[in-house]
Amino acid sequence: MAMVKALFFDVFGTVVDWRNSIAAEIDSFSAERGLALDGQAFALAWRRRYQPAMAKIRSGERGFTDLDTLHRENLLDVLKDLSVTGLSDAEIDLLNMVWHRLNPWPDSVPGLTRLKTKFILATMSNGNVKLMVDMAKHGGLPWDMILGAEIAQSYKPDPETYLAGCRMLRLAPEECMMVAAHNSDLVAARALGLKTAFIARPTEYGPEQKVDFKAEHDFDVIADTMEGVADKLGC
């Protein structure tokens, strides 16, 4: 562990609470416009389209397309499924930008602030650069660098996504640690030589959570909070 110099962070679910953040904005938007939308159900329906949209890019069926674009396409599908009509392009854009305003879990900023005293902190997210920067400004996330899908032009768990981040920092994989609340993300990173840290986020998907209640592998660090990761890494 002494050789680790940089921490890479999954962001959606690990650092920020996307479900409750989106639900609150949808509920507010719905009330202002006299719609009958359930924010929680809407957030989950939108998120269900996340992996299928990226799968077409990973398979080569579609060229690389940034996540803001994929989110907007998926949003139009959700609105259609819920028979929501009459929204202007500006209103749809406003809704799509909710991903730029996601709130951190309560322990995220305190834990990241401690970790920053010892390590380089970088995103390793499928979110595009503008999305990550706006979210950091909104939530006070103290990143040193934005890395991930748009930089690599590939989506996790494609190896290039992780390895491009290592190259950008001129570090070997074993000098980097992937921090995530998703076992599959860490398994993919570990296969490339990165160190791994698991944070439990058992309420990420609410009633739809089926996996990732706990670490399912012997990762280098296992904790319940971001501050727990800081404790175990001596920060």
Residue, then its C-alpha position, 0 to 999 in steps of 0.5 A: m500500500a505504501m506505493v499507492k500515489a493516486l486514488f481513482f474514484d467511481v462517482f455515481g453511487t460511490v461519491v454522490d447520491w444520484r437517486n435521491s438527488i434526481a428524485a428531489e429535482i423531479d418532484s420539484f419540477s413536477a409540482e411546478r408544472g402540474l405533472a404527476l411524476d414520482g421522483q423516485a420511480f423516475a430516477l430509477a427508470w432513467r438509471r436503468r437505461y444507463q448500462p444498455a446505452m453504454a453497452k452499444i458503445r463498448s460493443g462497437e455498435r456505436g462510436f463513443t458518445d459522451l454521457d450527457t448525450l446518452h442521458r438526454e436520449n434516455l430521458l426522452d425515452v423515459l418521458k415517452d414511456l410516462s406519456v409526458t408531452g409538451l416540454s420544451d427543449a429548454e425544459i428537457d435540457l434543464l432536466n438532463m442537467v440534474w446529473h450535474r447537480l448531484n449531492p454528495w453522500p454526507d461522508s464524501v467531502p470530509g473523507l475526500t478532504r482527508l485523503k487529499t492530504k496524502f494522495i492525488l484524487a481523480t475521478m474514474s467515472n463514465g461521466n464526461v468532463k463537463l459533468m464531473v466539473d459541474m458536479a464538483k463545483h456543486g458539491g465541493l468535491p476536491w478533485d485534483m484531476i478529472l479522468g475517466a470515460e471521455i478522456a479515454q474515449s471508452y466506458k468502464p469496465d473497458p481496460e482502456t478507461y482505467l489505463a488511460g488514467c494511469r498514463m495521464l498521471r505517469l503512474a504504473p497501475e499498482e501505484c493507483m487505487m480504484v475506490a468504488a461501491h461496485n464490486s464489478d468496477l473493482v474486479a475490472a480494475r484489479a485485473l489490470g494491477l490497480k489496488t482496490a478499495f470498496i465502500a458500502r453504499p447499500t441504499e444507492y438503488g433503494p428498493e431496487q438494490k440487488v447487489d453491492f451490499k458488501a464487498e464480495h472479494d478480498f479487496d485491499v481496503i473495505a470500509d463503510t464510508m469514505e472516512g473509513v477509507a481515510d482511516k485505513l489509508g492513514c489520513 
